[in-house]
Amino acid sequence: MKTKNKISIGITVLAICAIVLLLAVIVATGPTQGKKIEKYENPQKALLIIDVQEDYTGSTAKPPFPYKDSGRLITTVNNLIHEANKKNVLVIYIKQEFDGILGRIFSKILAGGTAIKGNAGAEIDKRISIISNNSFSKPAGDAFSNPKLESFLIDHQVAELYITGLDAEYCVYLTAKGALNRGYRVNIITDSILLRAQKKWDKLLEKYRKDGINLMSSHEL
Protein backbone atom coordinates (compact mmCIF):
# COMPACT_ATOMS: atom_id res chain seq x y z
CA MET A 1 0.00 0.00 0.00
CA LYS A 2 1.36 3.38 -0.95
CA THR A 3 2.34 5.78 1.80
CA LYS A 4 -0.19 8.33 0.56
CA ASN A 5 -3.03 5.82 0.88
CA LYS A 6 -1.90 4.83 4.37
CA ILE A 7 -1.92 8.45 5.46
CA SER A 8 -5.38 8.95 3.96
CA ILE A 9 -6.76 5.89 5.77
CA GLY A 10 -5.15 7.03 9.03
CA ILE A 11 -6.71 10.47 8.75
CA THR A 12 -10.11 8.93 8.02
CA VAL A 13 -9.90 6.64 11.04
CA LEU A 14 -8.91 9.53 13.31
CA ALA A 15 -11.77 11.64 11.95
CA ILE A 16 -14.29 8.85 12.61
CA CYS A 17 -12.96 8.40 16.15
CA ALA A 18 -13.21 12.13 16.78
CA ILE A 19 -16.82 12.19 15.54
CA VAL A 20 -17.78 9.20 17.68
CA LEU A 21 -16.17 10.78 20.75
CA LEU A 22 -17.93 14.09 20.06
CA LEU A 23 -21.29 12.33 19.80
CA ALA A 24 -20.57 10.50 23.06
CA VAL A 25 -19.80 13.81 24.78
CA ILE A 26 -23.02 15.35 23.47
CA VAL A 27 -25.07 12.41 24.73
CA ALA A 28 -23.27 12.34 28.09
CA THR A 29 -23.71 16.05 28.76
CA GLY A 30 -27.36 16.50 27.81
CA PRO A 31 -30.65 15.56 29.50
CA THR A 32 -32.58 12.57 28.20
CA GLN A 33 -36.13 12.49 26.89
CA GLY A 34 -38.75 9.94 27.89
CA LYS A 35 -42.40 9.01 28.08
CA LYS A 36 -44.55 11.14 30.39
CA ILE A 37 -45.49 9.38 33.60
CA GLU A 38 -49.12 8.61 34.38
CA LYS A 39 -51.26 10.28 37.01
CA TYR A 40 -51.07 7.66 39.73
CA GLU A 41 -53.89 7.08 42.21
CA ASN A 42 -51.37 6.76 45.03
CA PRO A 43 -48.26 8.68 43.89
CA GLN A 44 -45.00 7.96 45.72
CA LYS A 45 -41.84 9.95 46.40
CA ALA A 46 -38.17 9.08 46.05
CA LEU A 47 -34.87 10.51 47.26
CA LEU A 48 -32.07 10.30 44.65
CA ILE A 49 -28.48 10.42 45.89
CA ILE A 50 -26.29 11.20 42.90
CA ASP A 51 -22.58 10.43 42.45
CA VAL A 52 -21.48 10.57 46.10
CA GLN A 53 -18.62 8.21 45.27
CA GLU A 54 -15.14 7.50 46.57
CA ASP A 55 -13.46 9.20 43.60
CA TYR A 56 -15.35 12.45 44.26
CA THR A 57 -15.80 12.70 48.03
CA GLY A 58 -13.95 9.77 49.56
CA SER A 59 -10.64 8.04 50.09
CA THR A 60 -9.64 7.65 46.43
CA ALA A 61 -10.36 11.29 45.51
CA LYS A 62 -7.44 13.13 43.90
CA PRO A 63 -7.13 16.84 43.03
CA PRO A 64 -9.30 18.66 42.07
CA PHE A 65 -11.36 16.33 44.27
CA PRO A 66 -12.59 15.78 46.93
CA TYR A 67 -15.20 18.49 46.81
CA LYS A 68 -15.06 21.28 49.37
CA ASP A 69 -17.46 20.56 52.25
CA SER A 70 -17.81 16.92 51.23
CA GLY A 71 -17.84 15.96 54.91
CA ARG A 72 -20.81 18.24 55.55
CA LEU A 73 -22.54 16.76 52.50
CA ILE A 74 -22.16 13.22 53.85
CA THR A 75 -23.71 14.24 57.18
CA THR A 76 -26.62 16.03 55.52
CA VAL A 77 -27.31 13.22 53.07
CA ASN A 78 -27.26 10.61 55.82
CA ASN A 79 -29.76 12.68 57.81
CA LEU A 80 -31.96 12.87 54.72
CA ILE A 81 -31.75 9.11 54.24
CA HIS A 82 -32.86 8.62 57.83
CA GLU A 83 -35.81 11.02 57.45
CA ALA A 84 -36.81 9.55 54.08
CA ASN A 85 -36.83 6.06 55.54
CA LYS A 86 -39.10 7.19 58.40
CA LYS A 87 -41.54 8.80 55.97
CA ASN A 88 -41.65 5.89 53.49
CA VAL A 89 -39.82 7.87 50.81
CA LEU A 90 -37.87 5.51 48.55
CA VAL A 91 -34.10 5.93 48.82
CA ILE A 92 -32.22 5.43 45.56
CA TYR A 93 -28.45 5.49 45.07
CA ILE A 94 -27.04 6.62 41.72
CA LYS A 95 -23.40 6.26 40.74
CA GLN A 96 -21.44 7.27 37.68
CA GLU A 97 -19.70 4.36 35.94
CA PHE A 98 -17.67 4.90 32.81
CA ASP A 99 -17.36 1.63 30.89
CA GLY A 100 -15.88 0.42 27.63
CA ILE A 101 -13.30 2.15 25.47
CA LEU A 102 -15.35 5.30 24.87
CA GLY A 103 -16.35 5.53 28.50
CA ARG A 104 -12.76 5.27 29.67
CA ILE A 105 -11.60 7.85 27.13
CA PHE A 106 -14.39 10.19 28.21
CA SER A 107 -13.39 9.72 31.85
CA LYS A 108 -9.71 10.35 31.15
CA ILE A 109 -10.32 13.49 29.09
CA LEU A 110 -13.21 15.14 30.91
CA ALA A 111 -13.45 13.56 34.36
CA GLY A 112 -9.88 13.12 35.49
CA GLY A 113 -9.97 9.35 35.09
CA THR A 114 -12.64 8.99 37.78
CA ALA A 115 -15.54 6.54 38.25
CA ILE A 116 -14.28 3.86 35.89
CA LYS A 117 -16.40 0.73 36.25
CA GLY A 118 -14.71 -1.93 38.35
CA ASN A 119 -12.42 0.49 40.18
CA ALA A 120 -12.81 1.06 43.92
CA GLY A 121 -13.29 4.77 43.29
CA ALA A 122 -16.54 4.14 41.43
CA GLU A 123 -18.19 2.78 44.58
CA ILE A 124 -20.52 4.81 46.78
CA ASP A 125 -18.62 6.72 49.49
CA LYS A 126 -18.29 4.23 52.36
CA ARG A 127 -19.57 6.86 54.82
CA ILE A 128 -22.98 6.98 53.14
CA SER A 129 -25.72 5.05 54.92
CA ILE A 130 -26.99 2.24 52.69
CA ILE A 131 -30.51 1.20 53.65
CA SER A 132 -31.76 -0.31 50.39
CA ASN A 133 -30.65 -2.25 47.33
CA ASN A 134 -32.05 0.46 45.08
CA SER A 135 -28.80 1.23 43.30
CA PHE A 136 -28.36 2.22 39.65
CA SER A 137 -25.27 3.09 37.66
CA LYS A 138 -25.39 5.64 34.87
CA PRO A 139 -23.22 5.89 31.76
CA ALA A 140 -23.94 9.60 31.28
CA GLY A 141 -24.75 12.70 33.32
CA ASP A 142 -28.52 12.22 33.48
CA ALA A 143 -29.45 9.33 35.78
CA PHE A 144 -32.29 8.50 33.38
CA SER A 145 -29.63 7.39 30.88
CA ASN A 146 -30.05 4.06 32.67
CA PRO A 147 -33.49 2.79 31.56
CA LYS A 148 -33.66 0.51 34.60
CA LEU A 149 -34.05 3.58 36.83
CA GLU A 150 -36.96 4.80 34.75
CA SER A 151 -38.64 1.38 34.93
CA PHE A 152 -38.10 1.20 38.69
CA LEU A 153 -39.72 4.59 39.29
CA ILE A 154 -42.69 3.68 37.09
CA ASP A 155 -43.13 0.30 38.79
CA HIS A 156 -43.23 2.04 42.18
CA GLN A 157 -45.53 4.81 40.91
CA VAL A 158 -43.10 7.57 41.86
CA ALA A 159 -44.28 11.03 40.83
CA GLU A 160 -42.04 13.29 42.92
CA LEU A 161 -38.25 13.32 43.31
CA TYR A 162 -35.90 14.85 45.86
CA ILE A 163 -32.39 15.18 44.43
CA THR A 164 -29.10 15.40 46.32
CA GLY A 165 -25.43 14.88 45.46
CA LEU A 166 -23.08 16.30 42.86
CA ASP A 167 -22.23 18.06 40.70
CA ALA A 168 -24.96 20.68 40.98
CA GLU A 169 -24.08 22.13 37.58
CA TYR A 170 -23.94 18.84 35.71
CA CYS A 171 -25.32 15.46 36.85
CA VAL A 172 -27.74 16.87 39.43
CA TYR A 173 -29.06 19.41 36.95
CA LEU A 174 -29.20 16.98 34.02
CA THR A 175 -31.08 14.41 36.11
CA ALA A 176 -33.53 17.09 37.22
CA LYS A 177 -34.10 18.08 33.59
CA GLY A 178 -34.52 14.44 32.56
CA ALA A 179 -37.13 14.06 35.30
CA LEU A 180 -38.96 17.23 34.24
CA ASN A 181 -39.03 15.94 30.66
CA ARG A 182 -40.99 12.94 31.98
CA GLY A 183 -43.46 14.90 34.08
CA TYR A 184 -42.01 14.39 37.56
CA ARG A 185 -42.24 17.05 40.24
CA VAL A 186 -38.61 17.81 41.03
CA ASN A 187 -37.12 19.16 44.25
CA ILE A 188 -33.46 20.05 44.66
CA ILE A 189 -32.28 20.03 48.27
CA THR A 190 -29.88 22.96 48.12
CA ASP A 191 -27.85 22.21 51.25
CA SER A 192 -27.19 18.65 50.09
CA ILE A 193 -25.70 19.36 46.66
CA LEU A 194 -22.14 20.36 45.82
CA LEU A 195 -20.76 22.65 43.12
CA ARG A 196 -17.10 22.89 42.17
CA ALA A 197 -17.54 26.25 40.45
CA GLN A 198 -18.78 28.12 43.54
CA LYS A 199 -18.93 31.45 41.70
CA LYS A 200 -21.78 30.04 39.60
CA TRP A 201 -23.96 29.20 42.61
CA ASP A 202 -26.45 32.11 42.43
CA LYS A 203 -26.86 31.88 38.66
CA LEU A 204 -27.34 28.13 38.87
CA LEU A 205 -30.08 28.42 41.49
CA GLU A 206 -31.85 30.97 39.31
CA LYS A 207 -31.54 28.57 36.38
CA TYR A 208 -33.20 25.86 38.47
CA ARG A 209 -36.09 28.17 39.31
CA LYS A 210 -36.63 29.23 35.71
CA ASP A 211 -36.75 25.58 34.64
CA GLY A 212 -39.51 24.84 37.15
CA ILE A 213 -37.37 23.01 39.69
CA ASN A 214 -38.43 23.50 43.30
CA LEU A 215 -35.65 24.51 45.70
CA MET A 216 -35.78 23.50 49.34
CA SER A 217 -33.56 22.83 52.37
CA SER A 218 -32.99 19.48 54.05
CA HIS A 219 -35.02 20.67 57.05
CA GLU A 220 -38.13 20.90 54.87
CA LEU A 221 -38.07 17.19 54.06
BELFENHU-V320346 format. One record per pair of residues at least 4 apart in sequence whose C-alpha atoms are under 8 Angstrom apart, sorted by the first residue. I is the first residue (numbers start at 1). J is the second residue. If there is no record, write none. Layout:
i->I j->J
i->I j->J
//
This chain:
i->1 j->5
i->1 j->6
i->2 j->6
i->3 j->7
i->4 j->8
i->5 j->9
i->6 j->10
i->7 j->11
i->8 j->12
i->9 j->13
i->10 j->14
i->11 j->15
i->12 j->16
i->13 j->17
i->14 j->18
i->15 j->19
i->16 j->20
i->17 j->21
i->18 j->22
i->19 j->23
i->20 j->24
i->21 j->25
i->21 j->102
i->21 j->106
i->22 j->26
i->23 j->27
i->24 j->28
i->24 j->102
i->25 j->29
i->25 j->106
i->26 j->30
i->27 j->31
i->27 j->140
i->28 j->139
i->28 j->140
i->28 j->141
i->28 j->142
i->29 j->140
i->29 j->141
i->29 j->142
i->29 j->170
i->29 j->174
i->30 j->141
i->30 j->142
i->30 j->174
i->31 j->141
i->31 j->142
i->31 j->174
i->31 j->175
i->31 j->177
i->31 j->178
i->32 j->142
i->32 j->144
i->32 j->145
i->32 j->177
i->32 j->178
i->32 j->181
i->33 j->178
i->33 j->181
i->33 j->182
i->34 j->178
i->34 j->181
i->34 j->182
i->35 j->182
i->36 j->181
i->36 j->182
i->36 j->183
i->37 j->154
i->37 j->159
i->37 j->182
i->37 j->183
i->37 j->184
i->39 j->43
i->39 j->159
i->40 j->157
i->40 j->159
i->42 j->157
i->43 j->157
i->43 j->158
i->43 j->159
i->43 j->160
i->44 j->89
i->44 j->156
i->44 j->157
i->44 j->158
i->44 j->159
i->44 j->160
i->45 j->89
i->45 j->90
i->45 j->158
i->45 j->159
i->45 j->160
i->45 j->161
i->45 j->162
i->46 j->89
i->46 j->90
i->46 j->91
i->46 j->92
i->46 j->158
i->46 j->160
i->46 j->161
i->46 j->162
i->47 j->81
i->47 j->84
i->47 j->89
i->47 j->90
i->47 j->91
i->47 j->92
i->47 j->161
i->47 j->162
i->47 j->163
i->47 j->164
i->48 j->91
i->48 j->92
i->48 j->93
i->48 j->94
i->48 j->161
i->48 j->162
i->48 j->163
i->48 j->164
i->49 j->77
i->49 j->91
i->49 j->92
i->49 j->93
i->49 j->94
i->49 j->163
i->49 j->164
i->49 j->165
i->50 j->93
i->50 j->94
i->50 j->95
i->50 j->163
i->50 j->164
i->50 j->165
i->50 j->166
i->50 j->171
i->50 j->172
i->51 j->56
i->51 j->94
i->51 j->95
i->51 j->96
i->51 j->124
i->51 j->165
i->51 j->166
i->51 j->167
i->52 j->56
i->52 j->57
i->52 j->95
i->52 j->124
i->52 j->125
i->52 j->165
i->52 j->166
i->53 j->57
i->53 j->58
i->53 j->95
i->53 j->115
i->53 j->121
i->53 j->122
i->53 j->123
i->53 j->124
i->53 j->125
i->54 j->58
i->54 j->59
i->54 j->60
i->54 j->61
i->54 j->120
i->54 j->121
i->54 j->122
i->54 j->123
i->54 j->124
i->54 j->125
i->54 j->126
i->55 j->59
i->55 j->60
i->55 j->61
i->55 j->62
i->55 j->65
i->55 j->66
i->55 j->114
i->55 j->115
i->55 j->121
i->55 j->122
i->56 j->60
i->56 j->61
i->56 j->62
i->56 j->65
i->56 j->66
i->56 j->67
i->56 j->114
i->57 j->61
i->57 j->65
i->57 j->66
i->57 j->67
i->57 j->70
i->57 j->71
i->57 j->125
i->58 j->66
i->58 j->125
i->58 j->126
i->59 j->121
i->60 j->120
i->60 j->121
i->61 j->65
i->61 j->66
i->61 j->121
i->62 j->66
i->66 j->70
i->67 j->194
i->67 j->195
i->67 j->196
i->68 j->194
i->68 j->196
i->69 j->73
i->69 j->194
i->70 j->74
i->70 j->194
i->71 j->75
i->72 j->76
i->73 j->77
i->73 j->165
i->73 j->191
i->73 j->192
i->73 j->193
i->73 j->194
i->74 j->78
i->74 j->127
i->74 j->128
i->75 j->79
i->76 j->80
i->76 j->191
i->76 j->192
i->76 j->218
i->77 j->81
i->77 j->128
i->77 j->164
i->77 j->192
i->78 j->82
i->78 j->128
i->78 j->129
i->79 j->83
i->80 j->84
i->80 j->218
i->80 j->221
i->81 j->85
i->81 j->91
i->81 j->129
i->82 j->86
i->83 j->87
i->83 j->221
i->84 j->88
i->84 j->89
i->84 j->90
i->84 j->91
i->84 j->221
i->85 j->89
i->85 j->90
i->85 j->91
i->91 j->131
i->91 j->132
i->91 j->134
i->92 j->132
i->92 j->134
i->92 j->135
i->92 j->136
i->93 j->134
i->93 j->135
i->93 j->136
i->94 j->135
i->94 j->136
i->94 j->137
i->94 j->138
i->94 j->143
i->95 j->122
i->95 j->123
i->95 j->124
i->95 j->135
i->95 j->136
i->95 j->137
i->95 j->138
i->96 j->115
i->96 j->122
i->96 j->137
i->96 j->138
i->96 j->139
i->96 j->140
i->96 j->141
i->97 j->115
i->97 j->116
i->97 j->117
i->97 j->122
i->97 j->137
i->97 j->138
i->97 j->139
i->98 j->103
i->98 j->104
i->98 j->106
i->98 j->107
i->98 j->115
i->98 j->116
i->98 j->117
i->98 j->139
i->98 j->140
i->99 j->103
i->99 j->104
i->99 j->116
i->99 j->117
i->99 j->139
i->100 j->104
i->101 j->105
i->102 j->106
i->103 j->107
i->103 j->116
i->103 j->139
i->104 j->108
i->104 j->113
i->104 j->116
i->105 j->109
i->106 j->110
i->106 j->111
i->107 j->111
i->107 j->112
i->107 j->113
i->107 j->114
i->107 j->115
i->107 j->116
i->108 j->112
i->108 j->113
i->108 j->114
i->109 j->113
i->114 j->121
i->114 j->122
i->115 j->119
i->115 j->121
i->115 j->122
i->115 j->123
i->116 j->121
i->116 j->122
i->117 j->122
i->118 j->122
i->119 j->123
i->124 j->128
i->136 j->146
i->136 j->148
i->136 j->149
i->137 j->143
i->137 j->146
i->138 j->142
i->138 j->143
i->138 j->144
i->138 j->145
i->138 j->146
i->139 j->145
i->139 j->146
i->140 j->145
i->141 j->145
i->141 j->170
i->141 j->171
i->141 j->172
i->141 j->174
i->141 j->175
i->142 j->171
i->142 j->172
i->142 j->173
i->142 j->174
i->142 j->175
i->142 j->176
i->142 j->178
i->143 j->149
i->143 j->171
i->143 j->174
i->143 j->175
i->143 j->178
i->144 j->149
i->144 j->150
i->144 j->175
i->144 j->178
i->144 j->179
i->146 j->150
i->147 j->151
i->148 j->152
i->149 j->153
i->150 j->154
i->151 j->155
i->152 j->156
i->153 j->157
i->153 j->158
i->154 j->158
i->159 j->183
i->159 j->184
i->159 j->185
i->160 j->184
i->160 j->185
i->160 j->186
i->160 j->187
i->161 j->184
i->161 j->185
i->161 j->186
i->161 j->187
i->162 j->186
i->162 j->187
i->162 j->188
i->162 j->189
i->163 j->172
i->163 j->176
i->163 j->186
i->163 j->187
i->163 j->188
i->163 j->189
i->164 j->172
i->164 j->188
i->164 j->189
i->164 j->190
i->164 j->192
i->164 j->193
i->165 j->172
i->165 j->192
i->165 j->193
i->165 j->194
i->166 j->170
i->166 j->171
i->166 j->172
i->166 j->193
i->166 j->194
i->166 j->195
i->167 j->171
i->167 j->172
i->167 j->173
i->167 j->193
i->167 j->194
i->167 j->195
i->167 j->196
i->168 j->172
i->168 j->173
i->168 j->193
i->168 j->194
i->168 j->195
i->169 j->173
i->169 j->195
i->169 j->204
i->170 j->174
i->171 j->175
i->172 j->176
i->172 j->193
i->173 j->177
i->173 j->208
i->174 j->178
i->175 j->179
i->176 j->180
i->176 j->186
i->176 j->213
i->177 j->181
i->178 j->182
i->179 j->183
i->179 j->184
i->179 j->185
i->179 j->186
i->180 j->184
i->180 j->185
i->180 j->186
i->185 j->213
i->186 j->213
i->186 j->214
i->187 j->213
i->187 j->214
i->187 j->215
i->187 j->216
i->188 j->213
i->188 j->214
i->188 j->215
i->188 j->216
i->189 j->193
i->189 j->215
i->189 j->216
i->189 j->217
i->189 j->218
i->190 j->215
i->190 j->216
i->190 j->217
i->190 j->218
i->191 j->217
i->191 j->218
i->192 j->217
i->192 j->218
i->195 j->201
i->197 j->201
i->200 j->204
i->201 j->205
i->202 j->206
i->203 j->207
i->204 j->208
i->205 j->209
i->205 j->215
i->206 j->210
i->207 j->211
i->208 j->212
i->208 j->213
i->208 j->214
i->208 j->215
i->209 j->213
i->209 j->214
i->209 j->215
i->216 j->220
i->217 j->221
//
